[in-house]
């Protein structure tokens, strides 16, 4: 591949992100949840001692079909709790969905506000995936990796494995282990696979902007999740391009 050309996998990400909606809401409304996630990711990064099954951005992209299949399995759970079948889960429906988890009203409201990124006052399917992944991450004690939230056991170990692998992808990209992504992390990750074929600076900036919705120069795990789900393309059967050189 010639210098200055976009890697096929990066073109795929750009195409997937091109159709994303504008996201509403003040950054302050996400601060509490993002702080919790940051602390959790720092803890998990330390527990892995920097070890990862991923070696490059391509090794993550090659798993997109498995990610897509695992996340699509949640559709039936979503439809079960979308009692009026209007394509969104409102607060009342969400409370019923999460009632077995013994969460406080404040915790449920924090999850709702953190995941209702379009401000529609309802949780759509992609937002529901993010919400369950956040619950899975925050409620799973590091000392007891086999302990999982009850709601997630509805869907089989495949879902748990999918969420674990998404977390691992974030930890791979978080090069300095501070629980969030920054532009330096992205540059390092995008150039790791083929150091002799550096990604153009404009490509790295674009990838980072796609995740940094509040434009604060950092990407939380929550922001990463929304971007990642869109990249994977849960509503699409499109095959990924060949990532070979």
Secondary structure, 3 states (H helix, E strand, C coil): CCCCCCCHHHHHHHHHHCCCCCCCCCHHHHHHHHHHHHHHHHHHHHHHCCCCCCCCHHHHHCCHHHHHHHHHCCHHHHHHHCCCCCCCECHHHHHHHHHHHCCCHHHHHHHHHHHCCCCCCCECHHHHHHHHHHHHHHHCCCCCCCCCCHHHHHHCHHHHHHHHHHHHHHHHHCCCCCCCECHHHHHHHHHHCCCCCCCCHHHHHHHHHHHCCCCCCCECHHHHHHHHHHHHCCCCCCCCCCCCC
